[in-house]
Amino acid sequence: MKIEDDFKDVHVLLHPMRFRIVELLAEKPMHINELSNALRKERRLISYHLLVLEEHGFLSSKYELSEQPNSKGKAIRKYSVTGKVEEVFSELKKRL
């Protein structure tokens, strides 16, 4: 990886909102409503940051059927972190 690419990845990941999203998703996969509630932020703001993280390879997502009483049986999109998060942090630690 080039230094420019590494810097871009670190810059994307270290945005305060995106960093917090990654922290939460590292604990367990979540859907947007869970993230919105945990962060006390609007869904559309969370959605924007999820899109950025997914576009840069830090997150993956898949659809599952909800088990929640108010949305049981509906398809929901769950997000989880990828191995790229650890790769970028490891590389950052080496360079510091």
C-alpha positions in Angstrom: 0.0 0.0 0.0 1.2 3.5 -0.7 1.4 6.1 2.0 -1.2 8.2 0.3 -3.7 5.3 0.4 -2.8 4.6 4.0 -3.4 8.2 5.0 -6.7 8.3 3.2 -7.9 5.1 5.0 -6.8 6.5 8.4 -8.5 9.8 7.6 -11.8 8.0 6.8 -11.6 5.7 9.9 -10.6 8.4 12.4 -13.6 10.7 11.8 -15.2 10.8 15.3 -18.6 9.5 14.2 -17.2 6.8 12.0 -14.7 5.7 14.7 -17.5 5.3 17.2 -19.6 3.4 14.7 -16.7 1.0 14.1 -16.2 0.6 17.9 -19.9 -0.4 18.4 -19.9 -2.7 15.4 -16.7 -4.4 16.6 -18.7 -5.5 19.7 -21.5 -6.9 17.6 -23.2 -6.5 14.3 -26.0 -4.0 14.3 -28.6 -2.5 12.1 -29.0 1.2 11.5 -31.8 1.7 14.1 -29.6 0.2 16.8 -26.7 2.4 15.8 -29.0 5.5 15.7 -30.3 4.8 19.2 -26.8 4.0 20.6 -25.3 7.2 19.2 -28.4 9.3 19.6 -28.1 10.6 16.1 -30.5 10.7 13.2 -30.7 7.7 10.9 -29.7 9.7 7.8 -26.5 10.9 9.5 -25.6 7.3 10.5 -26.6 6.1 7.0 -24.1 8.5 5.4 -21.2 7.3 7.6 -22.1 3.7 7.1 -22.0 4.2 3.4 -18.5 5.9 3.6 -17.2 3.1 5.8 -18.6 0.4 3.5 -17.3 2.1 0.4 -13.8 2.1 1.9 -14.0 -1.6 2.9 -14.2 -1.1 6.7 -17.7 -2.6 6.9 -19.7 -5.3 5.3 -23.5 -5.7 5.4 -26.1 -8.4 4.9 -29.8 -8.6 5.1 -31.5 -10.7 7.9 -35.0 -11.2 9.1 -35.8 -9.1 12.1 -36.7 -10.8 15.4 -37.8 -7.6 17.0 -41.4 -7.6 18.1 -42.4 -4.4 16.2 -40.6 -5.5 13.0 -40.6 -9.3 13.2 -40.1 -11.0 9.8 -39.0 -7.8 8.0 -35.7 -7.7 6.2 -33.1 -5.5 8.0 -29.6 -4.8 7.0 -26.9 -5.6 9.6 -23.5 -4.1 9.5 -20.2 -5.6 10.8 -16.6 -4.6 10.7 -14.1 -6.2 8.2 -10.5 -7.2 8.8 -9.4 -3.9 7.1 -10.1 -2.0 10.3 -7.4 -4.0 12.2 -5.0 -3.8 9.2 -5.2 0.0 9.1 -4.8 0.3 12.9 -1.8 -2.1 12.8 -0.2 -0.2 10.0 -0.8 3.1 11.9 0.8 1.7 15.0 3.9 0.6 13.1 4.4 4.1 11.7 3.9 6.0 14.9 
